[in-house]
Amino acid sequence: MPAARLDPAPRRGDSGSAPAAPGRRRALSIALASLAIASAAGCGFQLRRSAALPFRTLYTGFAPTSAIGAEFRRLVRVAEDTRLVDDPKDAEARLEVLGERREKEVVGFSSTGRPREYQLRLRFTFRVVDHDGQPLLAPTEIVLRRDITSSDIEVVAKQQEEELLYREMQSDLVQQLLRRLAAIRR
């Protein structure tokens, strides 16, 4: 009787089947990506756009060094229907900045009496008037708050975290400001 022939055991990493063709793997990846895009589009998903403002020309009264003003102007410039003007007489509406302040208040102390926790605040007060000075939006204040802990050991890292939180609040404030301006009825 002839001896049974045994196939050698598969080597490590060898699944025993032929490797998938690279073209087949790529086609599968493309199909899965297409399916994901189609399902996102089918649910009504859209990227967030800049709010459409109800006036064609706008004058902004931000200080030249205002970081909030710089971000606001950048977002309005990409808006489709509104143009920023340098002269308030040429504007259909004027955004008047009444106040812009950063605040930092101690809200907690350690057992040794040192400040341990702070509340960062960004206050922004504004109003909007039309070409003739009639109010379109009464004086409004937006206040954003964030809490931050303090550490005597990580002073530089905490300062960087504080700056990062202020920048995040700034971006949030500009988005809120744009939404409030977009909600003005003329």
ABEGO torsion letter per residue (X at the ends): XBBBBBBBBBBBGBAGBBBBBAAAAAAAAAAAAAAAAAAAAAAGBBBBBBBBBABABBBBABBAABAAAAAAAAAAAABAABBBBABAAABABBBBBABBBBBBBBABBBAAGBBABBBBBBBBBBBBBBAAGBBABBBBBBBBBBBBBBBAABAAAAAAAAAAAAAAAAAAAAAAAAAAAAABBX
